[in-house]
Amino acid sequence: MNKAELISAVAAEAGLSKVDAKKAVEGFITAVSNALKSGEKVSLVGFGTFSVSERAARTGINPSTKNPITIPAKNVVKFKPGAELAEAIN
């Protein structure tokens, strides 16, 4: 499902126009992104939790030259599904 399909699904499920659903989806994405940027966790009970985790620097290998390279540390977004979501997909 891409963003346009998600907007259509939200509009149909919530009885909104596609314009209003687009605003809602984009507002949700912006709010979650801003919270994660500031180091907060976003917990949606029954759905899951978004959090930021630091991935440590590590050594890798350049596949074309076989030379070792250093992969720098970076922050990554993690998602842990909630119990209700996990049960719903099984």
C-alpha positions in Angstrom: 0.0 0.0 0.0 1.4 3.4 -1.0 0.5 6.8 0.4 -2.2 7.5 -2.1 -3.8 4.1 -1.4 -3.6 4.8 2.4 -5.3 8.1 1.9 -8.1 6.4 -0.1 -8.5 3.7 2.6 -8.6 6.3 5.4 -11.2 8.3 3.5 -13.4 5.3 3.0 -13.0 3.9 6.6 -13.6 7.3 8.3 -16.2 8.7 5.9 -14.0 11.6 5.0 -13.3 13.3 1.7 -9.9 12.4 0.2 -8.7 16.0 0.8 -9.5 15.7 4.5 -8.0 12.2 4.7 -4.8 13.5 3.0 -4.5 16.3 5.6 -5.0 13.7 8.4 -2.4 11.3 7.0 0.1 14.1 6.4 -0.6 15.5 9.8 0.0 12.1 11.4 3.3 11.6 9.5 4.5 15.1 10.5 3.6 14.7 14.1 5.3 11.3 14.4 8.4 12.6 12.5 8.7 15.6 14.8 8.3 13.5 17.9 11.0 11.1 16.8 13.3 13.9 15.8 13.1 15.3 19.3 13.9 11.9 20.8 10.4 10.9 22.0 8.7 7.5 21.6 5.3 7.4 19.9 3.0 4.7 21.4 -0.3 3.9 19.9 -2.0 1.4 22.2 -3.0 -1.7 20.3 -1.1 -0.7 17.2 2.5 -0.3 18.2 5.4 1.9 19.2 7.7 4.0 17.1 11.1 4.8 18.6 14.6 5.9 17.6 17.6 3.7 18.2 21.3 4.4 17.6 23.1 2.0 15.3 26.8 1.9 16.2 29.6 2.4 13.7 30.9 -0.8 12.2 33.3 -2.2 9.7 32.0 -3.4 6.3 33.4 -4.5 3.0 33.1 -2.7 -0.3 31.7 -5.5 -2.5 33.5 -4.2 -5.7 37.0 -3.7 -4.3 36.8 -6.0 -1.3 38.4 -3.3 0.8 37.2 -2.7 4.4 35.2 0.4 4.9 33.9 2.1 8.1 30.1 2.5 8.2 29.3 5.5 10.4 26.9 5.4 13.3 23.4 6.7 12.7 20.0 6.9 14.2 17.3 4.5 12.8 13.6 4.3 13.4 12.2 1.1 14.9 8.6 -0.1 15.1 7.4 -2.6 17.6 3.9 -3.9 16.8 1.4 -4.0 19.7 -0.3 -7.2 20.8 -3.6 -6.4 19.0 -1.9 -5.8 15.7 0.3 -8.9 16.1 -2.8 -11.0 16.8 -4.8 -9.5 13.9 -2.2 -10.5 11.3 -1.8 -14.1 12.5 
